[in-house]
Amino acid sequence: MATSGPSLDVSAFLQQQTKHFKPTDVDKVIDLDLGHLLASDINPIDIQSLRGNREESLRALARDNTQLLINDIFKLPTDRIQDVVVAQLPAPLTVLPREKPLPKPKPPTKWELYAKKKGIVNKKRSRMVWDETQQEYRPRWGYKRVDDEKDVWCLPVPDNADPYEDQFEKRAEAKKERVAKNEYQRMKNIARSQKGGIKGVRKVMEATKVPSAKPGKHELTHAMALAKKSTASAGKFTDKLRDEPLPKKTGRKRKFDAVVGDFGSERSKHLELVSKVGADKAVVDVKKAVNKHIATEDRSRDEPAAKRSKKAGGKGKKGGGGFKGKSGKGKPRKGGRPAAKGGKR
């Protein structure tokens, strides 16, 4: 048997609580960019309310605009990711400025400058080419390319070439030279694109530049210092003029760190060393590598041809003077005349 108890009226309580909250419906039109979660209010400002209570007026204005933005976010399609409901934002409409400046264009290579000067335009070629020997289409480069050197098992010997010269080895050497030349040109392009250029090139250019009609005091002093140091002793025994001042040392002065006192720099150096040792990738100094490669190429190119031919000819010689057999054949007689070989005189 159900019994009816006294009824509780909560309408007054709810009405009292709703006084603390403002409604979610805002009668206003503003520009919204949901992709950036941006709200732009272009409506005119109420000057009277702004002069009366500035803080309260600005707070109410920000609240209404934020409410309009949130209302439109709740109208977007939603998705659930790991028990979290997220809204799928549309593509942004407002174009924002870049955080960093535009990257500078790469300096053109030597070939690009030449092609631009001569009006050469690169034409895109097809990758597959018809091979007459194999009677099929083959790639222009790469694996199983057309006219592959590995497929050629016989090479003609030129009329003016040594008949005992290995043409396959000669072809391989020519290919190595072409690859080395391309790598050298690539290194030079990298060095040319560097900000400071190759180490030492600027000094050489300054020393070998065309002299002006009226050289100044500094230019004459610099030229005289270079001329004095251009001897075999690097200017150590060069005679000095009367009342000539001592030459200034233009080299770098060595700097040494303090033995004690500066623990911060010592700690940073140790941390930098540990980070380099423990790094997954080796730190490569591009400028130093380019300089080393160029110096090696110049040294190998300047090596005299006679020295290279002497090295190549000294290997693999059969026989030669001074070889003595067990039977004593080939030894000179006591009279100084060599022994005669078998046969009639």
URUR-V791601 format. One record per residue. N is the residue number from 0. OMEGA is omega in whole degrees, -180 to 180 (999 if undefined). NEAR is the number of other C-alpha atoms within 10 Angstrom. Layout:
N/OMEGA/NEAR
N/OMEGA/NEAR
This chain:
0/-177/3
1/180/4
2/-179/4
3/180/6
4/178/6
5/-179/5
6/-179/6
7/-179/6
8/-178/8
9/-178/9
10/179/9
11/179/8
12/179/9
13/178/10
14/179/10
15/-180/10
16/-179/10
17/177/10
18/-179/9
19/-176/7
20/179/7
21/-178/10
22/-180/9
23/179/11
24/-180/10
25/-180/13
26/-176/7
27/179/10
28/177/12
29/177/12
30/-178/14
31/173/18
32/-175/16
33/178/20
34/177/13
35/-175/15
36/-175/13
37/176/15
38/-179/16
39/-179/12
40/-180/14
41/179/9
42/178/10
43/-178/6
44/176/12
45/-175/9
46/-176/10
47/-180/10
48/180/13
49/178/13
50/-179/10
51/-180/10
52/-173/10
53/-176/12
54/-179/12
55/179/12
56/179/18
57/179/13
58/179/10
59/179/11
60/179/13
61/-180/13
62/-179/14
63/-180/18
64/178/21
65/179/14
66/177/15
67/178/20
68/-179/20
69/178/14
70/179/14
71/177/11
72/-180/16
73/177/11
74/-178/9
75/174/14
76/-175/11
77/178/13
78/-179/12
79/179/9
80/179/8
81/178/6
82/177/7
83/179/7
84/-179/10
85/178/13
86/178/13
87/-177/13
88/177/15
89/178/12
90/-179/10
91/180/13
92/-177/12
93/178/12
94/-179/7
95/178/8
96/180/7
97/176/7
98/-177/6
99/180/6
100/179/7
101/179/7
102/-179/6
103/179/6
104/-180/6
105/178/7
106/-178/13
107/178/13
108/-179/16
109/179/13
110/179/11
111/176/13
112/179/12
113/-180/12
114/178/13
115/-180/11
116/-178/9
117/-180/9
118/-180/9
119/-180/10
120/179/9
121/177/7
122/-179/6
123/-179/6
124/179/8
125/-177/8
126/-178/11
127/-178/14
128/179/15
129/180/13
130/-178/15
131/-178/10
132/-178/9
133/-180/11
134/178/8
135/177/11
136/-179/14
137/178/18
138/179/16
139/179/18
140/177/13
141/-176/9
142/-179/9
143/-178/12
144/180/17
145/-179/21
146/180/16
147/-179/12
148/-179/11
149/-180/7
150/-179/12
151/-179/9
152/-179/7
153/-179/8
154/178/10
155/178/6
156/180/13
157/-177/9
158/-176/7
159/-179/6
160/177/9
161/-178/10
162/-180/10
163/180/7
164/-180/10
165/-178/11
166/178/17
167/178/14
168/178/10
169/178/11
170/178/13
171/178/12
172/178/12
173/178/12
174/178/12
175/179/12
176/178/12
177/179/12
178/179/12
179/179/13
180/178/13
181/179/12
182/178/13
183/178/16
184/179/16
185/178/15
186/179/19
187/177/20
188/178/17
189/-180/17
190/179/20
191/-179/16
192/179/15
193/-177/13
194/-176/7
195/-177/12
196/-180/14
197/-178/18
198/178/13
199/-178/10
200/-179/11
201/179/12
202/179/10
203/179/10
204/178/10
205/-178/13
206/-175/14
207/-179/10
208/-178/9
209/-179/8
210/180/12
211/-179/8
212/179/6
213/-180/7
214/-180/10
215/-178/9
216/-178/9
217/179/9
218/179/15
219/179/12
220/-180/13
221/179/13
222/180/15
223/179/13
224/178/15
225/180/14
226/180/13
227/-178/17
228/-176/14
229/177/12
230/-179/12
231/180/8
232/-180/10
233/175/12
234/-177/15
235/-177/10
236/178/11
237/180/13
238/-180/8
239/177/11
240/-180/7
241/-179/6
242/178/6
243/180/7
244/179/8
245/-179/7
246/178/11
247/178/7
248/-178/7
249/-180/7
250/179/6
251/177/6
252/-179/7
253/180/5
254/180/6
255/178/6
256/178/9
257/-178/10
258/-180/8
259/171/7
260/-176/9
261/-179/10
262/-179/11
263/179/8
264/178/12
265/180/15
266/179/11
267/178/11
268/179/12
269/179/11
270/178/12
271/178/12
272/-180/12
273/179/11
274/178/11
275/-179/13
276/-177/12
277/-178/10
278/178/10
279/-179/8
280/179/8
281/179/9
282/-176/9
283/175/8
284/-174/8
285/-178/13
286/179/17
287/179/13
288/179/13
289/179/20
290/-179/17
291/-180/12
292/-180/16
293/179/17
294/179/12
295/179/12
296/179/14
297/-180/11
298/-179/10
299/180/10
300/-179/10
301/179/9
302/-176/10
303/-180/9
304/-180/10
305/-180/9
306/179/10
307/180/11
308/178/10
309/178/10
310/-178/10
311/-178/10
312/-178/10
313/-178/9
314/172/8
315/177/7
316/179/7
317/179/5
318/180/7
319/-179/6
320/175/6
321/-179/8
322/-177/8
323/176/10
324/-178/9
325/-176/5
326/178/7
327/180/8
328/179/12
329/180/15
330/178/15
331/177/12
332/-179/10
333/-180/8
334/178/6
335/-179/8
336/-178/9
337/180/12
338/-179/12
339/179/12
340/-179/9
341/180/6
342/-180/5
343/176/5
344/999/5
